[in-house]
Amino acid sequence: MFYSLVKVLSFIAAVAALSLGAGYLLHSGGDVRIAVAGWEISLGPIQAVIAAGVIVALIWFAIRLFGLVGAVIRFLTGDETALSRYFDRNRERKGFEALSDGLMALASGEGRLAIAKAARAEKFLRRPELTNLVAAQAAEMVGDTKKAAEVYKRLLSDKRTRFVGVRGILKQKLAEGDTATALKLAETANALKPKHEEVQDTLLRLQAGEGDWSGARSTLTSKLKTGSLPRDIHKRRDAALGVEEARTLLESGKTTEGQDAALEANRKSPDLIPAAVMAARAYIARGKPKYAARLLSRAWEANPHPDLAAAFAEIAPDETPAERIKRFRLLTAIHPQNEETLVLVAELNIAAEDFPAARRAIGTLPETHPTARTLSIMAAIERGEGSDDAVVRGWLTKALAASRGAQWICDKCLSVHAEWVPICTNCGGFDTLSWKDAPHVVAPSRTGAELLPLFVNAPTSHREPDTAEIDDAELADENPTAPPAN
């Protein structure tokens, strides 16, 4: 408002000044005399003002005329003028039209047309940082990887497009399976754009694939700092990488460093089963069994698992079966109705040759959740109680066609892994393995295994197989806490 007031007052002052000046000229009686080369001109006040205005106009016209003459001379000598700018604008318009058509062709899947439009746009625009991007993506669309690689290499020469070129070549090397070169390109791309989430994930996956666990943990920390990874997920995944780093150190003979890495991984993620197992074994090796039992029970409380029970058995390997049952109550009392707990108790009682107790422990699991493990346990119980071999073989035959039960399964691709790994070997997912039941599809067996119970239970006159022919490994189901019954 104050500024508007100033403008109004300034306008009034200017009008007043002009009015006073005009009044002064009208009432003045003097003349203006101009004498040049014997010529003398007398002008009145008003005439003098008009003459001054005409002179100023003539001077302005002369300046413009000289500027026009200068522009014509510059045009003739090749300098930029309004005429050249007109042609430039016309060429730029055609170039952007071609570039727009190329983008539309690229979006609609017309790769060849997009390449042609990109070439036309480059002819008019001469801006490769724009046209090369369209040309490279169009070449990849039509499967011309050689041309796409050539275009990506041209992008490397410009610092504005260098990242795009590196990323494009990186994708090509990944498609070709050249992980060594892809790793170097991923490191370069990450250095150019440290906050690019896709490049971070690619670099992390490649480092883990090459066994560079230290580098992978550094990349994971970068993801945390850039805000692309929550802190709790970072701790879990860093622990997963720490487990593999500890395993590598132990395999290379660096026992102390490996044990320290395992303990650190367990501190970051106490419920990570592989970390708990390795940390427990580190405490056992250092003569601290109580610490090992404590962290194993904490991990068992989060997720009961056979590997935890196996590590718990290693705390006192020379104890009797009865002593083991008593010591294992530290675990079995945590989740007494959990399936893994029931199976563990049954296996412990089988090892102690208390088969009625094993039968009570397993309960109705063979009927409600029949798996190869629970059915094999029933076969061991029947064998220990002195049942006929036909009954034992019947349980084992059922185990052949039953589900394997809980296993390490990728949450993304549902592939089954024999052991836990931080990176899925099928889809490359990071920290996607969970201990759960695999989907079990009941289908007719090509070997007719579903008919075997009918045959093994039928009376026959041929020789009964020797008891040694029964697979002891299936009875124990690969669990060191319960050796096969004799």
Sequence and secondary structure as in RCSB ss.txt:
>XXXX:A:sequence
MFYSLVKVLSFIAAVAALSLGAGYLLHSGGDVRIAVAGWEISLGPIQAVIAAGVIVALIWFAIRLFGLVGAVIRF
LTGDETALSRYFDRNRERKGFEALSDGLMALASGEGRLAIAKAARAEKFLRRPELTNLVAAQAAEMVGDTKKAAE
VYKRLLSDKRTRFVGVRGILKQKLAEGDTATALKLAETANALKPKHEEVQDTLLRLQAGEGDWSGARSTLTSKLK
TGSLPRDIHKRRDAALGVEEARTLLESGKTTEGQDAALEANRKSPDLIPAAVMAARAYIARGKPKYAARLLSRAW
EANPHPDLAAAFAEIAPDETPAERIKRFRLLTAIHPQNEETLVLVAELNIAAEDFPAARRAIGTLPETHPTARTL
SIMAAIERGEGSDDAVVRGWLTKALAASRGAQWICDKCLSVHAEWVPICTNCGGFDTLSWKDAPHVVAPSRTGAE
LLPLFVNAPTSHREPDTAEIDDAELADENPTAPPAN
>XXXX:A:secstr
 HHHHHHHHHHHHHHHHHHHHHHHHHH    EEEEETTEEEEE HHHHHHHHHHHHHHHHHHHHHHHHHHHHHHH
HTT   HHHHHHHHHHHHHHHHHHHHHHHHHHTT HHHHHHHHHHHHHHH  HHHHHHHHHHHHHHTT HHHHHH
HHHHHTTSTTTHHHHHHHHHHHHHHHT HHHHHHHHHHHHHH TT HHHHHHHHHHHHHTT HHHHHHHHHHHHH
TTSS HHHHHHHHHHHHHHHHHHHHHTT HHHHHHHHHHHHHH TT HHHHHHHHHHHHHTT HHHHHHHHHHHH
HH   HHHHHHHHTTSTT  HHHHHHHTHHHHTTSTTSHHHHHHHHHHHHHTT HHHHHHHHTTHHHHS BHHHH
HHHHHHHHHTT  HHHHHHHHHHHHHSB  EEEEETTT  EESS  SB TTT  BS EEEEE        TT GG
GHHHHHTS   S    GGGS HHHHHTT TTS    
